[in-house]
């Protein structure tokens, strides 16, 4: 079986979780020690390949009066775990923008300030079948994974990919969102169905009033087509392997049907139903399938 490059870090719950190789325990210890959260900070959070970049764009435009600005999106909304990329925690934290905005894939128990309700957190969740496919292509194009989809499927359902189990990640954030007014839980599929409403929901959560013109400008610049064509609003500039799709691949609901075998679908459904049985969280898997 192909190997998935990874590190192992403490998960904040007394156990360990798989992380990408460039996020080590050293970075996590530094975040815990140095990252001082402000009351007005805004965090975009998600399990990888769930719509993080999409939500970053909405948040950035909402807090920047609809203006994209000169910075690429990943600089305007920097990555919490990317301490080395931003040349140290001090540079990461000393943003000029107010309120500061960040993005992260950290589990709830490792997210700075989350348990203390010190800031605002917008968590984006995507149905796990589409997420698994998107994560596979991302792992191939940007993380150096050289295995097959079948091999990746086995790793995914075991939680042996970057940031661990999809179910642990999403459910911890979901449960926290049910108890906290500081966490907005948003579904990728709802954003696809009604982007304008998603923009309004985010703006209301952030306390930003939108007139019709600003509302339309944010929604227009946050469409898949607009972001895919805007080099400042996607991660194509860090694209690595030309034989695989770009960062913004399809952005549709139900693409999993083109890759899951009948057996994989059955296995996944069993795991999904078992993991979700004690919650009322449901996902849209496309073509009217909501579980």
Secondary structure by P-SEA (a helix, b strand, c coil): cccccbbbbbccccccccccccccaaaaaaaaccccccccbbbbcccccccaaaaaaaaaaaaaccccccccccccccccccccccccccccccccccccccccccccccccccccccbbbbbbbccaaaaaaaaaaaaaccccccccaaaaaaaaaacccccccaaaaaaaaaaaaaccccbbbbbaaaaaacaaaaaaaaaaaacccccaaaaaaaaaaacaaaaaaccccccccccccccccccccccccccccccccaaaaaaaaaaaaaaaccccbbbbccccccc
